[in-house]
Amino acid sequence: MTALVIVGHGTRSAEGVAQFAALVERVRTCAGGTVGDVEGGFIELSRPPLTDAVGALVERGHKALVALPLVLTAAGHGKGDIPAALAREQQRHPGLSYAYGRPLGPHPMLQTALAERIDAALAGADRAGTWVALIGRGSTDPDANAEVAKVARLLWEGRGYAGVEPGFISLAEPSVPAVLDRLRRLGARRIVVAPYFLFAGVLPDRIRAQAREFAAAHPELDLRMADLIGDCDALADLVLERHAEAVRGDIRMNCDTCAYRVSMPGFVDKVGRPQTPHDHPDDPVGGHSHPHPHPHAHAHAHAHADPHAHPHAHAHADPEPALRPGAVAIVGGGPGPADLITVRGRALLEVADVVVVDRLAPQGLLAGLRPGVRVVDAAKSPRGPSVGQDAINTVLVRHARAGRRVVRLKGGDPYVFGRGHEEVLACAAAGVPVTVVPGVTSAVAAAALAGVPVTHRGTAHEFTVVSGHLPPGHPDSLVDWAALGRARGTLVVLMGVETIGAVAAELIAHGRAPGTPVLAVQDAGLPGQRSLPARLDEIAAAAARAGVCPPAVFVIGPVAAFAAEPVLAASGH
Ligand code: SAH
C-alpha cells in the first residue's frame, strides 16, 4: 500500500507547526488502514524537514509514495519548490518513486469550512447584512491569485452573504486595507475578514493586524475576524481524497492559465523559468520568503515526479533546458538525409512540442519525434510572395505564446535563402525568445555529396553562392552577374532549374569560357540523388533533356570536373 508524505512549506509560527503536526496525526487516524503509512515534513523553516519524513518512510520499507503538497492553491510552492525538494529526496534514495498530488483547493469541503468559520464570527448576526473579505496569500503567479477570486465567488454563491470580495496579503492587489475600503464604499456596515489560510503563520497574523488597524480608523464599521481553516476532520478528509486521486493517477489540473507555461500580459518572463526567491514587499523582517534559492526548482513539475507521466510536467534536472516553453528555435536540418542535422538541432527536436516543417527539410526526422508532437506543414500555408511567410510567422508566434517549445525545421542552413532571419525578426517583434541553429547548407553539401569540393588548392580559391530565383536582368535582382562572369572561382546556383539557361548565357557573355565544367546535382543525399555533368554552354539543354527538377544545385567552375573521376566510397544511402 502506498505511503503518504504530507509536505508543508514551513512557517515561523510555532502554532502553525503544531497545527500541521496535529493534522498529520488526524490523517493517520482518519485513514483507518486505507493508507500504508503517513508522515509529514516541511521544505523550509520548520521541523521536521521533509528529508526526515521521507527517510522515516523509506526506513520502514516504503519505496512508492504519494507526496501531497499541503497548499490551498497551486503557486510557487506547489509548482516549483516542493517538486524540487522531492526531486532531491529521489536523488538521496535511489529507487524511490512518488506520485505528486494536486493542491487542496478549490473544494466544497473548504467552502463549507470557511462558511463555518464566518458563521462563528457572526455569532448569530445575519448573513444578508454581512460582507466577507476573503483574504488569500498573494502571489506573483496570476493563476494562483485567480484561484482566490474563484473561491470568493464560490463562497458567495447560494449562501446569502451580501457579498464576498477577494483580497490579498502581500504581492497582489487588492490589499487588505484596499478591499476593506472597497466594501466600506459599497455601503458595508458589517464585514467579516476570512483568511483563506490553513494554519497560523506570519501572513495570517499580518492580515489580523491590518484588519485591526482599518477597524480602528473606521469605528462606524462592525469588523470581525474569522478563524483560519485549521486542523479539522474536513481537512483530513480532503487530504485523503487527494491521496486517493494520486494513487489512481487521476490528477486533474488546469494548466491553461498557468504563467509558467503560457505567456500572459505582464508575465512573459515567467514562462519556463525556475522559481526565484522574492521579497514580500510588506514583510517587516525584510527576509526572503524562500531563504534557499533552489537551483533545481522547476516551474510546473506539478503533476508527477516523472516528467513523462504528465504532458505538462517539465521536471528536468537541467536547470536551463535548451528550448524553454514559449520559445522558438530556427533549426537548419541539413540538405536532406536525417543524419546530416547538427547534434544541437537534433536535441532541440527531441524536446519540441510543435515542429513547423518546410518541404525541403529532412522529412526522415519527423518519424523520430516524440508521440504527440504537433507537426505543422509550412508548405501547406497559403502560397504567394509574402502571404505564406506571414502565415508561418504567425504560426510560430501563436504556438510560442501558448507556452509550447517550437522548432522551425528548415532545409540546409536557415540563413542561406531560407528566410530564417525574417522568422527571427517576427518572433523578436512579438517578444518571443528565439534562437538559431545553423545547418549544413546544400550550397556546399550537394557538391560534396556528388564528389565535388567547392574549393581545391590550385583550382578554386573562392566560391560564390547565388540564387537563380530571379534571372539575370530581372528588375528586382541584386546579383552582379557581370562580375560573376568575369570571376574564375566556383559558382553554386541554387533555385536555378528554371533559369539556368539565362544564367549560363549571361556568364558566357561576361567572360566565362563556354567550356567551363558544370555539374547539376539533384536530390543530394537522398535516395534519388543524381548528378549530370555538362559544359556551361550546354547545361540548360542537357538538364532539360535529363528532366532535372528541383531541388537541384548547379556547380559551375573548374572544380566541377572532379565529378568525372569518382573517388568517394558509397555513403550507404
Ligand atoms: N537553406 C537551404 C536552401 C534553401 S533554397 C540550404 O541551406 O540548403 C532551396 C534550394 O536549395 C533548392 O532550390 C536547391 O537549389 C537547394 N537544395 C536544397 N536541398 C537540396 C538537395 N538535397 N539537393 C540539391 N539541392 C538542394
Boltz pocket constraint, residues with backbone or C-beta under 6 A from the ligand:
constraints:
  - pocket:
      binder: B
      contacts: [[A, 334], [A, 335], [A, 336], [A, 360], [A, 411], [A, 412], [A, 413], [A, 414], [A, 415], [A, 416], [A, 417], [A, 418], [A, 440], [A, 441], [A, 442], [A, 443], [A, 446], [A, 493], [A, 494], [A, 495], [A, 496], [A, 521], [A, 522], [A, 523], [A, 524], [A, 525], [A, 526], [A, 550], [A, 551], [A, 552], [A, 553]]
      max_distance: 6.0
